[in-house]
Amino acid sequence: MEDPATTNNRMEMTALIQGLKCLKESCNVNVFSDSSYIINAFNQGWLDSWIRHGFRKADGKPVLNVDLWQELYELSKHQNLNFNWVKGHADNHMNNECDHMAVQAYRDYIEAHKGQEDDADIQYTRAPGGME
């Protein structure tokens, strides 16, 4: 984790970016996520609109996470992506398994950094209804 004061949205986007970077050639990719932020950005055309408007939302405010959206957009041009929303913390086994792995990785990271000067700076910010 490079940014200890990250958000859930940034981590969701980073996971997708890292997964797409692993692909060695263009292929069909089914993306399953409980992140409506990511799913809607593609399925509802938000990302295309943000790009057309200089990464500004309809209300004129700047889009958050522009750095990651730009990287995700570039990676998406090389793949045939199909985005599927799944309800988080529900009955989707694979989504629950990913959530469990993320929680464990975060705990391992915190444990590995105990006693270091920057302990006070390690935090995890997420939306209500979060990881646990």
N, C-alpha and C positions, 0 to 999 in steps of 0.2 A: 504494500500500500504506500504510494508515494505521497499522498496528501492526507495527513491524519485527520483533518477537519473536513472530510468529504461528505457527500450526501448519498442517499440511497439511489437517486436518479443517476448520479455520476457513476456509481459502482455498477448499476444495471447496464448503462451504456458502455462502460469500459469492458465488462464481461463480453458483450456482443462484439465489440471491436476486436478484442483479443481472439475470440473464436473465429471471426472472419479472416483475421491475419494468418491463421493456421492453414487456410485453404490454399493449395498449391495451384489450382486451376479453377476456371469458371465452372460453376455447377448450380444445381437447384438446391436451395436451402430453405427448410421449413424452420422458422424461428417461433418458438413457443415462449411466451413471457407473461408474467402477471403485471408487467409495467404498461399501463395504458398510455403513459407518456411516450414510450417507444412505439408501441403498436399504432397509436393514433397518428403519430408523426408521419408514418409511412402510409397507413391505410386511409387516413382522412386527408392526406395531402398537405399536412401542416408543414413538413420539411420543405416541400417544393415552394410553398407560399413564403416561408421564412427566407429562403434563398432569393426569391424574386424581390423581396422587400428589404434586402440587406440585413437579414436576421433581426427583423423587427416583427412583433406580433401585430394582430389586427388593431389593438389599442395603441400602437405606436411604441410600446415599451420594448426594450431589448430582450431577445430570447436568451435564456440562461444556457450555459454549457455549450456555447458556440464552438469552442475548440473541439469538443467531442462530436457535435453534430456535423461539423465540416469533415472530420476524419471518417465518421460513419457514412456520410454521403459518398465520399470518394471510394470507400471500400464497397459500398452497395452497387456502384456502377459496374463492378466486375462479376457480380453474381446475380442469379435469378432468385430473389428473396420473396418468400411468402410468409407474412406475419400473422400469427395466431395468438389471440389473447386467451389466457387461462386464469381462472379465479385463484388468487393466492391464498395460502393457508386453508385449502379446502381438500377436495378429494383427488387432486391430480398428483399421483405418486411421484412422477419425475420432478414436478415443481417443488414438492415438499422435500425431496431428496436434495435438490439444489439449494434450497433454503437452509437445510441442515448443514450442508457442506460450507456454506457461507458463514453461518454462525460459528462453526468450529474453527474455520480459518481465522476469523476475527479474534476469537478467544485465544488461539495459538499465538497470534501476533501480539496481543496484549501481554500474554504470559512471557513471551520472549523479550519484551521490552520493559518489564518491571524493573524498577530501580534506576532507570536511566533518567537523565535530567529532563527529558522532554515528556515524561509521563503526564504532566498536567496538560500538555498539548494534544494528547491522544484522545480523540472523541469520535463518536459516530453519530451523525445526525440523520434522522430518517422521518418520513411522514408518519402520521398516526396509523395505527394498525400494523405496526412494523414487524421486525424480524422475530420477535419472541412474544 
